[in-house]
Amino acid sequence: MKFKIFLILLININLVIAQTINTPNPPTLDASSYLLMDFNSETLLVQRDVNKKVEPASITKMMTAYVVFTELKSGNLNMQDLVSVSEKAWRTGGSKMFIEVNKKIKVEDLIKGMVIQSGNDACVALAEHIAGSEETFASLMNQHAKKIGMENSNFINATGLPADGHFITALDAAKLAKAIIVKFPNQFSVFSEKEFTFNNITQHNRNSLLWRDPSVDGFKTGHTEAAGYCLVASAKRNNMRLISVVMGTKSKKSRADESQKLINYGFRFFETNLLYKANEKRVNLEIWKGSQEEVDLGLAQDLYITIPRGQYKNLQAKVDMPSYSLAPVTLGKTLGKLNISLNGNLVTSRNLVALKPVSEGGWWTRSTDSIGLWFKSFGDDDDE
């Protein structure tokens, strides 16, 4: 009996200890800049110098791929289209797919050569085929980067070879990674392929995490003397996806090791939950002088939240909105706020918007509601 009581006490003590353990500090990496971002909530779980402009090296090829995928989606390009290899593409230095001048290569093969083999020659061939010249293609890259929200990046070429004014930031690289996954889910899978054979030459994907961690399903490595060794990685375990960016490490092994530290830290100590779906009613708001007496309010986008593991039960949601609104109400009009707190600390705040429009009521409704609001104003003054 005493032994049983001792076990119960021991279990209770362990539970108390477990509940009081805080999330440990994130790892400090041997890199010039880095981050770990949750894919759905876009919460930065780890960050250092995320807006520092650095040479992207072959991480540039993610932006090149984004433009190519855009052309495929719009119908301007087809996977089976044949691309004529120019002398410039053939002569491009650095890592190669080993295409030959004047040969015609399928777009599908060039994409694999660009992504899996990191072929600079493949990048130039695709750029020239799409835009006429690599310079014009770089202009397209910058236009798309701005649309994605990459505010601190600039591209001079399609390869990532060193060039004055060619730079990116860790934060922009993460934004680009998310944009590729969201907009091109079918093409994204090419970043997880481990090898590709072309012209009887087999080359392996330089992202060694694809072999080390089965949850990793992309993205891209990069290296130049000035940039150091860089790696953008995507990993998914259960329903949680993380994006890591590590810039400026000292070796191939280091970029993989440091990236793995971030990924393991994120999955071990955090969880992401879908709190509310977009366009679902959360509350309703009283409407005066309208064709209907109330309007449903909800969120314009799904609300994901990333928090320390085991803290979901401590989340609190609070609605902040007026007591009523006047018609007309347009679809999507902001009429309140949804505030999410964890243990009393505000985590995020989102607009509550009208899920349907409300037009003005007829003459009689507007007139009677005007009288009602006049009396209501006296009641509100009494409450104060």
Buried (B, 14 or more C-beta within 10 A) or exposed (E): EEEEEEEEEEEEEEEEEEEEEEBEEBBEBBBBBBBBBBBBBEBBBBBBBBEBBBBBBBBBBBBBBBBBBBBBEEEEBEEEBEBEBBEBBBEBEBBBBBBEEEEEBBBBBBBBBBBBBBBBBBBBBBBBBBBEBBEEBBEBBBEBBEEBEBEBBBBBBBBBBBBEEBBBBBBBBBBBBBBBBEBBEEBBEBBBBEEBEBEEEEBBBBBBBBEEBEBBBBBBBBBBEEBBBBBBBBBBBEEBBBBBBBBBBEEBEBBBBBBBBBBBBBBEBBBBBEBBEEEEEBBEBEBBBBBEBBBBBBBBEBBBBBBBEEBEEEBEEEEEBEEBBBBBBEEEBEBBEBBBBBEEEEBBEBBBBBBEBBEBBEEEBBEEBEEEBEEBEEEEEEEE
